[in-house]
Amino acid sequence: MNDFNRKVEDASARVGQTINEAAERLEKEIPEFIKYLNEEVVPAVRTHSTKALRTASQKLTEFADYMEQHHHPPK
């Protein structure tokens, strides 16, 4: 039983060390990731969103024109 406890403690220590290393790496990489999001992703999303809104606006205008041209009075 003592051997089992030692193995569990060793495994626990390895897991703890792995988690600590991962946390340290994340702390170092998170600022770079945030910088990437702010400098690359956000501007791209804004550009694509603007284009999508302009396209939707154009299509809605075309649809409104169509509805006006094909207006049928109520019977």
PDB file with SEQRES, HELIX, SHEET and CRYST1 records, atoms N, CA, C and O in Angstrom:
SEQRES   1 A   75  MET ASN ASP PHE ASN ARG LYS VAL GLU ASP ALA SER ALA          
SEQRES   2 A   75  ARG VAL GLY GLN THR ILE ASN GLU ALA ALA GLU ARG LEU          
SEQRES   3 A   75  GLU LYS GLU ILE PRO GLU PHE ILE LYS TYR LEU ASN GLU          
SEQRES   4 A   75  GLU VAL VAL PRO ALA VAL ARG THR HIS SER THR LYS ALA          
SEQRES   5 A   75  LEU ARG THR ALA SER GLN LYS LEU THR GLU PHE ALA ASP          
SEQRES   6 A   75  TYR MET GLU GLN HIS HIS HIS PRO PRO LYS                      
HELIX    1 AA1 ASN A    2  TYR A   36  1                                  35    
HELIX    2 AA2 LEU A   37  VAL A   41  3                                   5    
HELIX    3 AA3 VAL A   42  GLN A   69  1                                  28    
CRYST1    1.000    1.000    1.000  90.00  90.00  90.00 P 1           1          
ATOM      1  N   MET A   1       0.821  -1.181   0.000  1.00  0.00           N  
ATOM      2  CA  MET A   1       0.000   0.000   0.000  1.00  0.00           C  
ATOM      3  C   MET A   1       0.873   1.256   0.000  1.00  0.00           C  
ATOM      4  O   MET A   1       0.528   2.262  -0.620  1.00  0.00           O  
ATOM      5  N   ASN A   2       1.998   1.187   0.696  1.00  0.00           N  
ATOM      6  CA  ASN A   2       2.904   2.323   0.757  1.00  0.00           C  
ATOM      7  C   ASN A   2       3.451   2.656  -0.631  1.00  0.00           C  
ATOM      8  O   ASN A   2       3.621   3.829  -0.966  1.00  0.00           O  
ATOM      9  N   ASP A   3       3.725   1.636  -1.433  1.00  0.00           N  
ATOM     10  CA  ASP A   3       4.211   1.829  -2.803  1.00  0.00           C  
ATOM     11  C   ASP A   3       3.139   2.530  -3.655  1.00  0.00           C  
ATOM     12  O   ASP A   3       3.444   3.406  -4.465  1.00  0.00           O  
ATOM     13  N   PHE A   4       1.895   2.128  -3.451  1.00  0.00           N  
ATOM     14  CA  PHE A   4       0.787   2.747  -4.184  1.00  0.00           C  
ATOM     15  C   PHE A   4       0.686   4.231  -3.840  1.00  0.00           C  
ATOM     16  O   PHE A   4       0.535   5.063  -4.734  1.00  0.00           O  
ATOM     17  N   ASN A   5       0.769   4.567  -2.560  1.00  0.00           N  
ATOM     18  CA  ASN A   5       0.696   5.965  -2.127  1.00  0.00           C  
ATOM     19  C   ASN A   5       1.824   6.795  -2.734  1.00  0.00           C  
ATOM     20  O   ASN A   5       1.613   7.939  -3.136  1.00  0.00           O  
ATOM     21  N   ARG A   6       3.018   6.215  -2.798  1.00  0.00           N  
ATOM     22  CA  ARG A   6       4.160   6.926  -3.382  1.00  0.00           C  
ATOM     23  C   ARG A   6       3.923   7.180  -4.855  1.00  0.00           C  
ATOM     24  O   ARG A   6       4.228   8.262  -5.357  1.00  0.00           O  
ATOM     25  N   LYS A   7       3.375   6.184  -5.560  1.00  0.00           N  
ATOM     26  CA  LYS A   7       3.095   6.353  -6.980  1.00  0.00           C  
ATOM     27  C   LYS A   7       2.032   7.428  -7.210  1.00  0.00           C  
ATOM     28  O   LYS A   7       2.134   8.222  -8.145  1.00  0.00           O  
ATOM     29  N   VAL A   8       1.030   7.447  -6.362  1.00  0.00           N  
ATOM     30  CA  VAL A   8      -0.011   8.467  -6.477  1.00  0.00           C  
ATOM     31  C   VAL A   8       0.586   9.848  -6.211  1.00  0.00           C  
ATOM     32  O   VAL A   8       0.281  10.802  -6.927  1.00  0.00           O  
ATOM     33  N   GLU A   9       1.420   9.959  -5.203  1.00  0.00           N  
ATOM     34  CA  GLU A   9       2.062  11.243  -4.903  1.00  0.00           C  
ATOM     35  C   GLU A   9       2.953  11.690  -6.048  1.00  0.00           C  
ATOM     36  O   GLU A   9       2.956  12.868  -6.405  1.00  0.00           O  
ATOM     37  N   ASP A  10       3.713  10.762  -6.631  1.00  0.00           N  
ATOM     38  CA  ASP A  10       4.576  11.093  -7.772  1.00  0.00           C  
ATOM     39  C   ASP A  10       3.746  11.562  -8.968  1.00  0.00           C  
ATOM     40  O   ASP A  10       4.084  12.547  -9.624  1.00  0.00           O  
ATOM     41  N   ALA A  11       2.669  10.851  -9.237  1.00  0.00           N  
ATOM     42  CA  ALA A  11       1.796  11.234 -10.351  1.00  0.00           C  
ATOM     43  C   ALA A  11       1.170  12.597 -10.079  1.00  0.00           C  
ATOM     44  O   ALA A  11       1.071  13.428 -10.982  1.00  0.00           O  
ATOM     45  N   SER A  12       0.756  12.823  -8.866  1.00  0.00           N  
ATOM     46  CA  SER A  12       0.166  14.095  -8.485  1.00  0.00           C  
ATOM     47  C   SER A  12       1.181  15.228  -8.641  1.00  0.00           C  
ATOM     48  O   SER A  12       0.841  16.316  -9.106  1.00  0.00           O  
ATOM     49  N   ALA A  13       2.403  14.970  -8.258  1.00  0.00           N  
ATOM     50  CA  ALA A  13       3.457  15.981  -8.385  1.00  0.00           C  
ATOM     51  C   ALA A  13       3.724  16.287  -9.855  1.00  0.00           C  
ATOM     52  O   ALA A  13       3.911  17.447 -10.220  1.00  0.00           O  
ATOM     53  N   ARG A  14       3.744  15.263 -10.699  1.00  0.00           N  
ATOM     54  CA  ARG A  14       3.962  15.482 -12.146  1.00  0.00           C  
ATOM     55  C   ARG A  14       2.819  16.284 -12.750  1.00  0.00           C  
ATOM     56  O   ARG A  14       3.048  17.185 -13.557  1.00  0.00           O  
ATOM     57  N   VAL A  15       1.595  15.963 -12.364  1.00  0.00           N  
ATOM     58  CA  VAL A  15       0.435  16.697 -12.860  1.00  0.00           C  
ATOM     59  C   VAL A  15       0.510  18.153 -12.405  1.00  0.00           C  
ATOM     60  O   VAL A  15       0.270  19.072 -13.188  1.00  0.00           O  
ATOM     61  N   GLY A  16       0.841  18.346 -11.150  1.00  0.00           N  
ATOM     62  CA  GLY A  16       0.969  19.709 -10.614  1.00  0.00           C  
ATOM     63  C   GLY A  16       2.041  20.497 -11.346  1.00  0.00           C  
ATOM     64  O   GLY A  16       1.844  21.674 -11.649  1.00  0.00           O  
ATOM     65  N   GLN A  17       3.165  19.869 -11.631  1.00  0.00           N  
ATOM     66  CA  GLN A  17       4.253  20.523 -12.356  1.00  0.00           C  
ATOM     67  C   GLN A  17       3.821  20.876 -13.779  1.00  0.00           C  
ATOM     68  O   GLN A  17       4.126  21.961 -14.273  1.00  0.00           O  
ATOM     69  N   THR A  18       3.119  19.967 -14.427  1.00  0.00           N  
ATOM     70  CA  THR A  18       2.627  20.216 -15.784  1.00  0.00           C  
ATOM     71  C   THR A  18       1.646  21.384 -15.794  1.00  0.00           C  
ATOM     72  O   THR A  18       1.697  22.232 -16.684  1.00  0.00           O  
ATOM     73  N   ILE A  19       0.769  21.428 -14.821  1.00  0.00           N  
ATOM     74  CA  ILE A  19      -0.203  22.526 -14.731  1.00  0.00           C  
ATOM     75  C   ILE A  19       0.519  23.840 -14.474  1.00  0.00           C  
ATOM     76  O   ILE A  19       0.172  24.860 -15.070  1.00  0.00           O  
ATOM     77  N   ASN A  20       1.515  23.834 -13.598  1.00  0.00           N  
ATOM     78  CA  ASN A  20       2.273  25.055 -13.326  1.00  0.00           C  
ATOM     79  C   ASN A  20       2.992  25.553 -14.574  1.00  0.00           C  
ATOM     80  O   ASN A  20       3.001  26.753 -14.849  1.00  0.00           O  
ATOM     81  N   GLU A  21       3.589  24.643 -15.323  1.00  0.00           N  
ATOM     82  CA  GLU A  21       4.283  25.031 -16.552  1.00  0.00           C  
ATOM     83  C   GLU A  21       3.304  25.601 -17.581  1.00  0.00           C  
ATOM     84  O   GLU A  21       3.601  26.585 -18.259  1.00  0.00           O  
ATOM     85  N   ALA A  22       2.139  24.970 -17.683  1.00  0.00           N  
ATOM     86  CA  ALA A  22       1.130  25.463 -18.626  1.00  0.00           C  
ATOM     87  C   ALA A  22       0.638  26.854 -18.211  1.00  0.00           C  
ATOM     88  O   ALA A  22       0.445  27.722 -19.062  1.00  0.00           O  
ATOM     89  N   ALA A  23       0.440  27.063 -16.929  1.00  0.00           N  
ATOM     90  CA  ALA A  23      -0.018  28.359 -16.439  1.00  0.00           C  
ATOM     91  C   ALA A  23       1.024  29.444 -16.704  1.00  0.00           C  
ATOM     92  O   ALA A  23       0.677  30.557 -17.098  1.00  0.00           O  
ATOM     93  N   GLU A  24       2.286  29.125 -16.490  1.00  0.00           N  
ATOM     94  CA  GLU A  24       3.355  30.084 -16.766  1.00  0.00           C  
ATOM     95  C   GLU A  24       3.408  30.433 -18.248  1.00  0.00           C  
ATOM     96  O   GLU A  24       3.588  31.594 -18.615  1.00  0.00           O  
ATOM     97  N   ARG A  25       3.253  29.436 -19.082  1.00  0.00           N  
ATOM     98  CA  ARG A  25       3.275  29.672 -20.530  1.00  0.00           C  
ATOM     99  C   ARG A  25       2.083  30.541 -20.958  1.00  0.00           C  
ATOM    100  O   ARG A  25       2.228  31.452 -21.772  1.00  0.00           O  
ATOM    101  N   LEU A  26       0.924  30.248 -20.404  1.00  0.00           N  
ATOM    102  CA  LEU A  26      -0.257  31.056 -20.720  1.00  0.00           C  
ATOM    103  C   LEU A  26      -0.064  32.510 -20.295  1.00  0.00           C  
ATOM    104  O   LEU A  26      -0.423  33.428 -21.032  1.00  0.00           O  
ATOM    105  N   GLU A  27       0.495  32.714 -19.126  1.00  0.00           N  
ATOM    106  CA  GLU A  27       0.724  34.078 -18.644  1.00  0.00           C  
ATOM    107  C   GLU A  27       1.635  34.844 -19.598  1.00  0.00           C  
ATOM    108  O   GLU A  27       1.462  36.050 -19.779  1.00  0.00           O  
ATOM    109  N   LYS A  28       2.594  34.168 -20.205  1.00  0.00           N  
ATOM    110  CA  LYS A  28       3.506  34.812 -21.139  1.00  0.00           C  
ATOM    111  C   LYS A  28       2.848  35.044 -22.502  1.00  0.00           C  
ATOM    112  O   LYS A  28       3.126  36.050 -23.154  1.00  0.00           O  
ATOM    113  N   GLU A  29       1.985  34.134 -22.936  1.00  0.00           N  
ATOM    114  CA  GLU A  29       1.424  34.204 -24.282  1.00  0.00           C  
ATOM    115  C   GLU A  29       0.119  34.994 -24.363  1.00  0.00           C  
ATOM    116  O   GLU A  29      -0.230  35.465 -25.445  1.00  0.00           O  
ATOM    117  N   ILE A  30      -0.599  35.155 -23.282  1.00  0.00           N  
ATOM    118  CA  ILE A  30      -1.884  35.864 -23.322  1.00  0.00           C  
ATOM    119  C   ILE A  30      -1.732  37.305 -23.816  1.00  0.00           C  
ATOM    120  O   ILE A  30      -2.533  37.727 -24.650  1.00  0.00           O  
ATOM    121  N   PRO A  31      -0.751  38.081 -23.351  1.00  0.00           N  
ATOM    122  CA  PRO A  31      -0.630  39.454 -23.882  1.00  0.00           C  
ATOM    123  C   PRO A  31      -0.403  39.477 -25.399  1.00  0.00           C  
ATOM    124  O   PRO A  31      -0.941  40.338 -26.094  1.00  0.00           O  
ATOM    125  N   GLU A  32       0.381  38.546 -25.901  1.00  0.00           N  
ATOM    126  CA  GLU A  32       0.622  38.476 -27.347  1.00  0.00           C  
ATOM    127  C   GLU A  32      -0.659  38.094 -28.085  1.00  0.00           C  
ATOM    128  O   GLU A  32      -0.934  38.615 -29.165  1.00  0.00           O  
ATOM    129  N   PHE A  33      -1.423  37.207 -27.516  1.00  0.00           N  
ATOM    130  CA  PHE A  33      -2.694  36.804 -28.113  1.00  0.00           C  
ATOM    131  C   PHE A  33      -3.675  37.976 -28.147  1.00  0.00           C  
ATOM    132  O   PHE A  33      -4.356  38.187 -29.150  1.00  0.00           O  
ATOM    133  N   ILE A  34      -3.746  38.726 -27.069  1.00  0.00           N  
ATOM    134  CA  ILE A  34      -4.632  39.893 -27.009  1.00  0.00           C  
ATOM    135  C   ILE A  34      -4.195  40.926 -28.040  1.00  0.00           C  
ATOM    136  O   ILE A  34      -5.031  41.532 -28.711  1.00  0.00           O  
ATOM    137  N   LYS A  35      -2.900  41.125 -28.165  1.00  0.00           N  
ATOM    138  CA  LYS A  35      -2.376  42.056 -29.170  1.00  0.00           C  
ATOM    139  C   LYS A  35      -2.779  41.607 -30.575  1.00  0.00           C  
ATOM    140  O   LYS A  35      -3.194  42.426 -31.395  1.00  0.00           O  
ATOM    141  N   TYR A  36      -2.659  40.315 -30.850  1.00  0.00           N  
ATOM    142  CA  TYR A  36      -3.059  39.773 -32.150  1.00  0.00           C  
ATOM    143  C   TYR A  36      -4.546  40.007 -32.405  1.00  0.00           C  
ATOM    144  O   TYR A  36      -4.933  40.430 -33.495  1.00  0.00           O  
ATOM    145  N   LEU A  37      -5.372  39.734 -31.406  1.00  0.00           N  
ATOM    146  CA  LEU A  37      -6.812  39.960 -31.563  1.00  0.00           C  
ATOM    147  C   LEU A  37      -7.104  41.422 -31.887  1.00  0.00           C  
ATOM    148  O   LEU A  37      -7.869  41.721 -32.804  1.00  0.00           O  
ATOM    149  N   ASN A  38      -6.494  42.324 -31.134  1.00  0.00           N  
ATOM    150  CA  ASN A  38      -6.763  43.745 -31.320  1.00  0.00           C  
ATOM    151  C   ASN A  38      -6.229  44.278 -32.645  1.00  0.00           C  
ATOM    152  O   ASN A  38      -6.857  45.140 -33.260  1.00  0.00           O  
ATOM    153  N   GLU A  39      -5.089  43.781 -33.089  1.00  0.00           N  
ATOM    154  CA  GLU A  39      -4.463  44.322 -34.300  1.00  0.00           C  
ATOM    155  C   GLU A  39      -4.891  43.619 -35.587  1.00  0.00           C  
ATOM    156  O   GLU A  39      -4.858  44.225 -36.658  1.00  0.00           O  
ATOM    157  N   GLU A  40      -5.287  42.367 -35.500  1.00  0.00           N  
ATOM    158  CA  GLU A  40      -5.607  41.608 -36.705  1.00  0.00           C  
ATOM    159  C   GLU A  40      -7.081  41.205 -36.799  1.00  0.00           C  
ATOM    160  O   GLU A  40      -7.734  41.456 -37.813  1.00  0.00           O  
ATOM    161  N   VAL A  41      -7.588  40.596 -35.766  1.00  0.00           N  
ATOM    162  CA  VAL A  41      -8.929  40.017 -35.824  1.00  0.00           C  
ATOM    163  C   VAL A  41     -10.011  41.099 -35.784  1.00  0.00           C  
ATOM    164  O   VAL A  41     -10.921  41.095 -36.612  1.00  0.00           O  
ATOM    165  N   VAL A  42      -9.915  42.010 -34.838  1.00  0.00           N  
ATOM    166  CA  VAL A  42     -10.955  43.036 -34.696  1.00  0.00           C  
ATOM    167  C   VAL A  42     -11.098  43.877 -35.962  1.00  0.00           C  
ATOM    168  O   VAL A  42     -12.221  44.067 -36.427  1.00  0.00           O  
ATOM    169  N   PRO A  43     -10.001  44.393 -36.544  1.00  0.00           N  
ATOM    170  CA  PRO A  43     -10.165  45.158 -37.779  1.00  0.00           C  
ATOM    171  C   PRO A  43     -10.763  44.332 -38.925  1.00  0.00           C  
ATOM    172  O   PRO A  43     -11.568  44.845 -39.704  1.00  0.00           O  
ATOM    173  N   ALA A  44     -10.379  43.075 -39.028  1.00  0.00           N  
ATOM    174  CA  ALA A  44     -10.933  42.217 -40.090  1.00  0.00           C  
ATOM    175  C   ALA A  44     -12.430  42.003 -39.897  1.00  0.00           C  
ATOM    176  O   ALA A  44     -13.195  42.047 -40.860  1.00  0.00           O  
ATOM    177  N   VAL A  45     -12.842  41.775 -38.670  1.00  0.00           N  
ATOM    178  CA  VAL A  45     -14.269  41.581 -38.385  1.00  0.00           C  
ATOM    179  C   VAL A  45     -15.043  42.855 -38.709  1.00  0.00           C  
ATOM    180  O   VAL A  45     -16.128  42.798 -39.287  1.00  0.00           O  
ATOM    181  N   ARG A  46     -14.491  43.981 -38.342  1.00  0.00           N  
ATOM    182  CA  ARG A  46     -15.168  45.252 -38.639  1.00  0.00           C  
ATOM    183  C   ARG A  46     -15.299  45.462 -40.141  1.00  0.00           C  
ATOM    184  O   ARG A  46     -16.351  45.884 -40.623  1.00  0.00           O  
ATOM    185  N   THR A  47     -14.241  45.171 -40.877  1.00  0.00           N  
ATOM    186  CA  THR A  47     -14.283  45.335 -42.333  1.00  0.00           C  
ATOM    187  C   THR A  47     -15.340  44.433 -42.944  1.00  0.00           C  
ATOM    188  O   THR A  47     -16.153  44.883 -43.752  1.00  0.00           O  
ATOM    189  N   HIS A  48     -15.334  43.173 -42.567  1.00  0.00           N  
ATOM    190  CA  HIS A  48     -16.295  42.226 -43.134  1.00  0.00           C  
ATOM    191  C   HIS A  48     -17.724  42.558 -42.695  1.00  0.00           C  
ATOM    192  O   HIS A  48     -18.664  42.400 -43.474  1.00  0.00           O  
ATOM    193  N   SER A  49     -17.887  43.010 -41.474  1.00  0.00           N  
ATOM    194  CA  SER A  49     -19.221  43.379 -40.988  1.00  0.00           C  
ATOM    195  C   SER A  49     -19.755  44.571 -41.767  1.00  0.00           C  
ATOM    196  O   SER A  49     -20.933  44.602 -42.125  1.00  0.00           O  
ATOM    197  N   THR A  50     -18.902  45.550 -42.032  1.00  0.00           N  
ATOM    198  CA  THR A  50     -19.310  46.722 -42.796  1.00  0.00           C  
ATOM    199  C   THR A  50     -19.727  46.317 -44.201  1.00  0.00           C  
ATOM    200  O   THR A  50     -20.749  46.779 -44.708  1.00  0.00           O  
ATOM    201  N   LYS A  51     -18.939  45.458 -44.825  1.00  0.00           N  
ATOM    202  CA  LYS A  51     -19.285  44.989 -46.171  1.00  0.00           C  
ATOM    203  C   LYS A  51     -20.616  44.237 -46.151  1.00  0.00           C  
ATOM    204  O   LYS A  51     -21.443  44.419 -47.044  1.00  0.00           O  
ATOM    205  N   ALA A  52     -20.823  43.414 -45.162  1.00  0.00           N  
ATOM    206  CA  ALA A  52     -22.065  42.648 -45.067  1.00  0.00           C  
ATOM    207  C   ALA A  52     -23.261  43.579 -44.871  1.00  0.00           C  
ATOM    208  O   ALA A  52     -24.313  43.368 -45.474  1.00  0.00           O  
ATOM    209  N   LEU A  53     -23.108  44.598 -44.042  1.00  0.00           N  
ATOM    210  CA  LEU A  53     -24.202  45.552 -43.839  1.00  0.00           C  
ATOM    211  C   LEU A  53     -24.515  46.322 -45.118  1.00  0.00           C  
ATOM    212  O   LEU A  53     -25.682  46.563 -45.426  1.00  0.00           O  
ATOM    213  N   ARG A  54     -23.492  46.706 -45.856  1.00  0.00           N  
ATOM    214  CA  ARG A  54     -23.717  47.414 -47.120  1.00  0.00           C  
ATOM    215  C   ARG A  54     -24.431  46.516 -48.128  1.00  0.00           C  
ATOM    216  O   ARG A  54     -25.338  46.967 -48.828  1.00  0.00           O  
ATOM    217  N   THR A  55     -24.032  45.269 -48.204  1.00  0.00           N  
ATOM    218  CA  THR A  55     -24.690  44.327 -49.114  1.00  0.00           C  
ATOM    219  C   THR A  55     -26.143  44.118 -48.701  1.00  0.00           C  
ATOM    220  O   THR A  55     -27.039  44.132 -49.544  1.00  0.00           O  
ATOM    221  N   ALA A  56     -26.375  43.927 -47.417  1.00  0.00           N  
ATOM    222  CA  ALA A  56     -27.749  43.741 -46.931  1.00  0.00           C  
ATOM    223  C   ALA A  56     -28.589  44.973 -47.228  1.00  0.00           C  
ATOM    224  O   ALA A  56     -29.746  44.857 -47.630  1.00  0.00           O  
ATOM    225  N   SER A  57     -28.015  46.144 -47.032  1.00  0.00           N  
ATOM    226  CA  SER A  57     -28.736  47.383 -47.313  1.00  0.00           C  
ATOM    227  C   SER A  57     -29.109  47.467 -48.788  1.00  0.00           C  
ATOM    228  O   SER A  57     -30.235  47.835 -49.125  1.00  0.00           O  
ATOM    229  N   GLN A  58     -28.186  47.133 -49.651  1.00  0.00           N  
ATOM    230  CA  GLN A  58     -28.452  47.164 -51.085  1.00  0.00           C  
ATOM    231  C   GLN A  58     -29.566  46.183 -51.448  1.00  0.00           C  
ATOM    232  O   GLN A  58     -30.472  46.522 -52.209  1.00  0.00           O  
ATOM    233  N   LYS A  59     -29.498  44.989 -50.912  1.00  0.00           N  
ATOM    234  CA  LYS A  59     -30.515  43.979 -51.220  1.00  0.00           C  
ATOM    235  C   LYS A  59     -31.892  44.391 -50.696  1.00  0.00           C  
ATOM    236  O   LYS A  59     -32.905  44.157 -51.355  1.00  0.00           O  
ATOM    237  N   LEU A  60     -31.928  44.999 -49.523  1.00  0.00           N  
ATOM    238  CA  LEU A  60     -33.202  45.471 -48.983  1.00  0.00           C  
ATOM    239  C   LEU A  60     -33.783  46.596 -49.839  1.00  0.00           C  
ATOM    240  O   LEU A  60     -34.996  46.659 -50.039  1.00  0.00           O  
ATOM    241  N   THR A  61     -32.931  47.474 -50.339  1.00  0.00           N  
ATOM    242  CA  THR A  61     -33.386  48.530 -51.238  1.00  0.00           C  
ATOM    243  C   THR A  61     -33.967  47.934 -52.509  1.00  0.00           C  
ATOM    244  O   THR A  61     -35.027  48.353 -52.975  1.00  0.00           O  
ATOM    245  N   GLU A  62     -33.268  46.953 -53.065  1.00  0.00           N  
ATOM    246  CA  GLU A  62     -33.764  46.287 -54.279  1.00  0.00           C  
ATOM    247  C   GLU A  62     -35.103  45.601 -54.017  1.00  0.00           C  
ATOM    248  O   GLU A  62     -36.003  45.644 -54.856  1.00  0.00           O  
ATOM    249  N   PHE A  63     -35.229  44.974 -52.860  1.00  0.00           N  
ATOM    250  CA  PHE A  63     -36.478  44.285 -52.517  1.00  0.00           C  
ATOM    251  C   PHE A  63     -37.620  45.287 -52.339  1.00  0.00           C  
ATOM    252  O   PHE A  63     -38.743  45.039 -52.779  1.00  0.00           O  
ATOM    253  N   ALA A  64     -37.332  46.410 -51.697  1.00  0.00           N  
ATOM    254  CA  ALA A  64     -38.359  47.449 -51.530  1.00  0.00           C  
ATOM    255  C   ALA A  64     -38.801  47.983 -52.889  1.00  0.00           C  
ATOM    256  O   ALA A  64     -39.992  48.198 -53.115  1.00  0.00           O  
ATOM    257  N   ASP A  65     -37.846  48.198 -53.792  1.00  0.00           N  
ATOM    258  CA  ASP A  65     -38.194  48.643 -55.145  1.00  0.00           C  
ATOM    259  C   ASP A  65     -39.072  47.618 -55.838  1.00  0.00           C  
ATOM    260  O   ASP A  65     -40.053  47.977 -56.490  1.00  0.00           O  
ATOM    261  N   TYR A  66     -38.733  46.358 -55.705  1.00  0.00           N  
ATOM    262  CA  TYR A  66     -39.516  45.276 -56.312  1.00  0.00           C  
ATOM    263  C   TYR A  66     -40.946  45.287 -55.765  1.00  0.00           C  
ATOM    264  O   TYR A  66     -41.914  45.179 -56.518  1.00  0.00           O  
ATOM    265  N   MET A  67     -41.056  45.419 -54.437  1.00  0.00           N  
ATOM    266  CA  MET A  67     -42.389  45.416 -53.823  1.00  0.00           C  
ATOM    267  C   MET A  67     -43.222  46.607 -54.309  1.00  0.00           C  
ATOM    268  O   MET A  67     -44.425  46.469 -54.529  1.00  0.00           O  
ATOM    269  N   GLU A  68     -42.597  47.764 -54.477  1.00  0.00           N  
ATOM    270  CA  GLU A  68     -43.325  48.925 -54.986  1.00  0.00           C  
ATOM    271  C   GLU A  68     -43.791  48.716 -56.424  1.00  0.00           C  
ATOM    272  O   GLU A  68     -44.895  49.123 -56.785  1.00  0.00           O  
ATOM    273  N   GLN A  69     -42.965  48.092 -57.234  1.00  0.00           N  
ATOM    274  CA  GLN A  69     -43.306  47.878 -58.640  1.00  0.00           C  
ATOM    275  C   GLN A  69     -44.370  46.803 -58.829  1.00  0.00           C  
ATOM    276  O   GLN A  69     -45.109  46.823 -59.814  1.00  0.00           O  
ATOM    277  N   HIS A  70     -44.448  45.886 -57.907  1.00  0.00           N  
ATOM    278  CA  HIS A  70     -45.393  44.775 -58.023  1.00  0.00           C  
ATOM    279  C   HIS A  70     -46.498  44.868 -56.967  1.00  0.00           C  
ATOM    280  O   HIS A  70     -46.980  43.856 -56.458  1.00  0.00           O  
ATOM    281  N   HIS A  71     -46.876  46.072 -56.660  1.00  0.00           N  
ATOM    282  CA  HIS A  71     -47.904  46.307 -55.646  1.00  0.00           C  
ATOM    283  C   HIS A  71     -49.277  45.958 -56.235  1.00  0.00           C  
ATOM    284  O   HIS A  71     -49.660  46.468 -57.288  1.00  0.00           O  
ATOM    285  N   HIS A  72     -49.988  45.108 -55.559  1.00  0.00           N  
ATOM    286  CA  HIS A  72     -51.338  44.735 -55.971  1.00  0.00           C  
ATOM    287  C   HIS A  72     -52.309  45.281 -54.936  1.00  0.00           C  
ATOM    288  O   HIS A  72     -52.184  45.000 -53.744  1.00  0.00           O  
ATOM    289  N   PRO A  73     -53.282  46.068 -55.402  1.00  0.00           N  
ATOM    290  CA  PRO A  73     -54.272  46.597 -54.444  1.00  0.00           C  
ATOM    291  C   PRO A  73     -55.082  45.480 -53.815  1.00  0.00           C  
ATOM    292  O   PRO A  73     -55.290  44.445 -54.447  1.00  0.00           O  
ATOM    293  N   PRO A  74     -55.542  45.661 -52.595  1.00  0.00           N  
ATOM    294  CA  PRO A  74     -56.357  44.635 -51.939  1.00  0.00           C  
ATOM    295  C   PRO A  74     -57.674  44.424 -52.692  1.00  0.00           C  
ATOM    296  O   PRO A  74     -58.219  45.360 -53.278  1.00  0.00           O  
ATOM    297  N   LYS A  75     -58.165  43.216 -52.671  1.00  0.00           N  
ATOM    298  CA  LYS A  75     -59.404  42.877 -53.383  1.00  0.00           C  
ATOM    299  C   LYS A  75     -60.601  42.994 -52.495  1.00  0.00           C  
ATOM    300  O   LYS A  75     -61.723  42.744 -52.936  1.00  0.00           O  
TER     301      LYS A  75                                                      
END                                                                             
